[in-house]
């Protein structure tokens, strides 16, 4: 059987960890180039969305009503699931890119209210909260990535804890929205640590568990962890300014 039309179906495309050195290096390079592309697309989308006429109304619809925000959160989770499934499709590269693009768009939309408020704070107080949060996020991501690449540690054992921790965090967020209370700075610090653990987990998966040809899915997973980290670092910086 010929695999010339679709190289991702070829039996030679196996785990990156057991692939030839040049294939493994190519896979890792493609993963981080796609991650950089996703971050760049996210930044461009935010620049466009935050400068759209009527963005104030959009922000109001998303955050003024607690049920409105629950609907947004629910839609985001649904879109995230679909995007992840598409990106993990090993037989259709076009669908993989559609999944990554869809996820970046969803993240850009859900970030609009937070970035809109942070931008207003920057303008009113002459600060650089968004830039500072972005630099802090990039620094933490680089340090964690370097730690995994230097130690070659497999952090897949974190999976169960991350799954249950994510469910618990989501439950607290939903309850806080329904009953109108703030989770506070301790929750923010915990979520920053949670995002850091996800970066360790996803980065080790790049080295040990993804297959050659799954660089788009790997980039999506890393982007999701980076976005989560940026969200809570930005919230932390905003709360400290307040």
NUPAMI-949823 format. One record per residue (C-alpha): residue number from 1; residue in one letter; x, y, z. Coordinates in pm, whole numbers. Example, Ala and Ser with C-alpha at 12.3 -4.5 7.8 and 13.67 -1.06 7.14 Angstrom:
ATOM	1	A	1230	-450	780
ATOM	2	S	1367	-106	714
END
This chain:
ATOM	1	X	0	0	0
ATOM	2	X	133	343	-91
ATOM	3	X	145	625	165
ATOM	4	X	273	885	-76
ATOM	5	X	-52	1081	-73
ATOM	6	X	-68	1106	304
ATOM	7	X	266	1073	487
ATOM	8	X	98	1081	831
ATOM	9	X	-39	730	765
ATOM	10	X	305	584	703
ATOM	11	X	415	318	957
ATOM	12	X	754	489	984
ATOM	13	X	591	783	1162
ATOM	14	X	614	662	1519
ATOM	15	X	673	810	1861
ATOM	16	X	904	1109	1846
ATOM	17	X	1100	961	2136
ATOM	18	X	1196	653	1931
ATOM	19	X	1228	821	1591
ATOM	20	X	1557	895	1420
ATOM	21	X	1741	1197	1559
ATOM	22	X	1677	1414	1253
ATOM	23	X	1304	1329	1249
ATOM	24	X	1277	1401	1621
ATOM	25	X	1455	1735	1584
ATOM	26	X	1231	1825	1289
ATOM	27	X	919	1737	1490
ATOM	28	X	1027	1950	1787
ATOM	29	X	1118	2243	1560
ATOM	30	X	780	2227	1383
ATOM	31	X	597	2208	1717
ATOM	32	X	754	2525	1853
ATOM	33	X	727	2710	1523
ATOM	34	X	354	2633	1520
ATOM	35	X	330	2744	1883
ATOM	36	X	498	3073	1790
ATOM	37	X	256	3109	1500
ATOM	38	X	-42	3048	1729
ATOM	39	X	83	3311	1975
ATOM	40	X	137	3556	1690
ATOM	41	X	-213	3494	1551
ATOM	42	X	-359	3540	1900
ATOM	43	X	-182	3877	1936
ATOM	44	X	-306	3994	1595
ATOM	45	X	-663	3887	1669
ATOM	46	X	-659	4069	2005
ATOM	47	X	-529	4385	1840
ATOM	48	X	-818	4368	1593
ATOM	49	X	-1088	4272	1843
ATOM	50	X	-993	4534	2102
ATOM	51	X	-1015	4807	1839
ATOM	52	X	-1346	4706	1685
ATOM	53	X	-1626	4964	1703
ATOM	54	X	-1864	4864	1979
ATOM	55	X	-1618	4643	2165
ATOM	56	X	-1752	4794	2487
ATOM	57	X	-2093	4640	2417
ATOM	58	X	-1932	4305	2343
ATOM	59	X	-1746	4313	2674
ATOM	60	X	-2064	4413	2854
ATOM	61	X	-2261	4122	2710
ATOM	62	X	-1989	3879	2817
ATOM	63	X	-1933	3993	3175
ATOM	64	X	-2229	4194	3306
ATOM	65	X	-2461	3895	3332
ATOM	66	X	-2331	3600	3531
ATOM	67	X	-2534	3367	3311
ATOM	68	X	-2392	3533	3001
ATOM	69	X	-2041	3450	3118
ATOM	70	X	-2148	3093	3193
ATOM	71	X	-2277	3062	2836
ATOM	72	X	-1946	3199	2703
ATOM	73	X	-1752	2956	2921
ATOM	74	X	-1966	2664	2807
ATOM	75	X	-1926	2754	2441
ATOM	76	X	-1551	2791	2488
ATOM	77	X	-1526	2443	2642
ATOM	78	X	-1726	2294	2356
ATOM	79	X	-1517	2464	2090
ATOM	80	X	-1197	2365	2272
ATOM	81	X	-1301	2001	2270
ATOM	82	X	-1377	2009	1897
ATOM	83	X	-1051	2190	1818
ATOM	84	X	-848	1940	2018
ATOM	85	X	-1013	1645	1841
ATOM	86	X	-943	1800	1502
ATOM	87	X	-580	1877	1587
ATOM	88	X	-522	1518	1702
ATOM	89	X	-652	1378	1372
ATOM	90	X	-353	1196	1227
ATOM	91	X	-489	1147	875
ATOM	92	X	-595	1497	776
ATOM	93	X	-338	1780	809
ATOM	94	X	-599	2034	693
ATOM	95	X	-827	1940	982
ATOM	96	X	-532	1964	1222
ATOM	97	X	-469	2325	1118
ATOM	98	X	-840	2402	1136
ATOM	99	X	-841	2275	1494
ATOM	100	X	-545	2491	1594
ATOM	101	X	-691	2797	1423
ATOM	102	X	-1033	2743	1580
ATOM	103	X	-879	2715	1926
ATOM	104	X	-673	3031	1885
ATOM	105	X	-984	3223	1775
ATOM	106	X	-1179	3090	2075
ATOM	107	X	-901	3194	2313
ATOM	108	X	-883	3539	2154
ATOM	109	X	-1256	3591	2204
ATOM	110	X	-1261	3480	2567
ATOM	111	X	-961	3701	2648
ATOM	112	X	-1129	4018	2516
ATOM	113	X	-1297	4129	2844
ATOM	114	X	-985	4075	3056
ATOM	115	X	-754	4249	2810
ATOM	116	X	-1005	4531	2759
ATOM	117	X	-1008	4603	3134
ATOM	118	X	-629	4567	3159
ATOM	119	X	-582	4809	2868
ATOM	120	X	-804	5065	3040
ATOM	121	X	-599	5028	3358
ATOM	122	X	-279	5083	3160
ATOM	123	X	-420	5399	3003
ATOM	124	X	-553	5542	3328
ATOM	125	X	-253	5465	3546
ATOM	126	X	27	5484	3290
ATOM	127	X	129	5126	3361
ATOM	128	X	226	4834	3137
ATOM	129	X	27	4551	3293
ATOM	130	X	-34	4357	2972
ATOM	131	X	328	4380	2859
ATOM	132	X	457	4286	3206
ATOM	133	X	223	3983	3220
ATOM	134	X	330	3874	2871
ATOM	135	X	700	3899	2961
ATOM	136	X	647	3710	3287
ATOM	137	X	453	3439	3102
ATOM	138	X	723	3403	2837
ATOM	139	X	995	3388	3103
ATOM	140	X	820	3118	3305
ATOM	141	X	742	2917	2992
ATOM	142	X	1106	2936	2876
ATOM	143	X	1237	2830	3218
ATOM	144	X	998	2535	3244
ATOM	145	X	1068	2425	2888
ATOM	146	X	1442	2440	2948
ATOM	147	X	1403	2235	3266
ATOM	148	X	1221	1957	3080
ATOM	149	X	1464	1955	2787
ATOM	150	X	1768	1945	3016
ATOM	151	X	1639	1677	3253
ATOM	152	X	1445	1475	2993
ATOM	153	X	1201	1396	3274
ATOM	154	X	869	1236	3175
ATOM	155	X	592	1422	3357
ATOM	156	X	310	1206	3224
ATOM	157	X	246	1092	3583
ATOM	158	X	89	1435	3640
ATOM	159	X	-203	1358	3410
ATOM	160	X	-447	1224	3669
ATOM	161	X	-380	1508	3911
ATOM	162	X	-416	1766	3635
ATOM	163	X	-746	1620	3518
ATOM	164	X	-901	1619	3865
ATOM	165	X	-745	1955	3947
ATOM	166	X	-895	2101	3631
ATOM	167	X	-1240	1965	3717
ATOM	168	X	-1214	2108	4070
ATOM	169	X	-1100	2448	3940
ATOM	170	X	-1379	2459	3682
ATOM	171	X	-1631	2370	3952
ATOM	172	X	-1508	2656	4174
ATOM	173	X	-1526	2900	3883
ATOM	174	X	-1883	2798	3798
ATOM	175	X	-1992	2822	4163
ATOM	176	X	-1828	3165	4198
ATOM	177	X	-2014	3289	3889
ATOM	178	X	-2348	3148	4005
ATOM	179	X	-2325	3288	4357
ATOM	180	X	-2138	3607	4272
ATOM	181	X	-1828	3579	4489
ATOM	182	X	-1461	3635	4407
ATOM	183	X	-1219	3345	4435
ATOM	184	X	-938	3572	4552
ATOM	185	X	-559	3585	4514
ATOM	186	X	-493	3240	4662
ATOM	187	X	-692	3081	4380
ATOM	188	X	-497	3290	4128
ATOM	189	X	-163	3168	4268
ATOM	190	X	-287	2809	4267
ATOM	191	X	-395	2840	3904
ATOM	192	X	-57	2985	3806
ATOM	193	X	107	2680	3963
ATOM	194	X	-150	2458	3788
ATOM	195	X	-66	2614	3450
ATOM	196	X	307	2565	3516
ATOM	197	X	246	2195	3586
ATOM	198	X	54	2172	3258
ATOM	199	X	350	2323	3074
ATOM	200	X	580	2062	3230
ATOM	201	X	334	1788	3136
ATOM	202	X	277	1903	2777
ATOM	203	X	646	1973	2715
ATOM	204	X	744	1626	2834
ATOM	205	X	475	1482	2605
ATOM	206	X	649	1654	2313
ATOM	207	X	965	1463	2402
ATOM	208	X	811	1129	2498
ATOM	209	X	454	1070	2382
ATOM	210	X	356	1258	2066
ATOM	211	X	410	1089	1731
ATOM	212	X	593	1230	1435
ATOM	213	X	332	1423	1239
ATOM	214	X	140	1539	1547
ATOM	215	X	324	1870	1579
ATOM	216	X	3	2070	1530
ATOM	217	X	-170	1890	1819
ATOM	218	X	141	1934	2034
ATOM	219	X	149	2307	1956
ATOM	220	X	-221	2339	2048
ATOM	221	X	-163	2171	2386
ATOM	222	X	131	2400	2462
ATOM	223	X	-62	2707	2351
ATOM	224	X	-353	2612	2580
ATOM	225	X	-115	2590	2877
ATOM	226	X	55	2920	2789
ATOM	227	X	-282	3094	2751
ATOM	228	X	-394	2964	3092
ATOM	229	X	-71	3088	3250
ATOM	230	X	-102	3430	3083
ATOM	231	X	-466	3464	3198
ATOM	232	X	-384	3417	3566
ATOM	233	X	-59	3613	3564
ATOM	234	X	-249	3902	3404
ATOM	235	X	-521	3872	3670
ATOM	236	X	-254	3873	3941
ATOM	237	X	-86	4185	3804
ATOM	238	X	-422	4360	3769
ATOM	239	X	-520	4278	4128
ATOM	240	X	-190	4411	4257
ATOM	241	X	-244	4741	4071
ATOM	242	X	-590	4770	4223
END
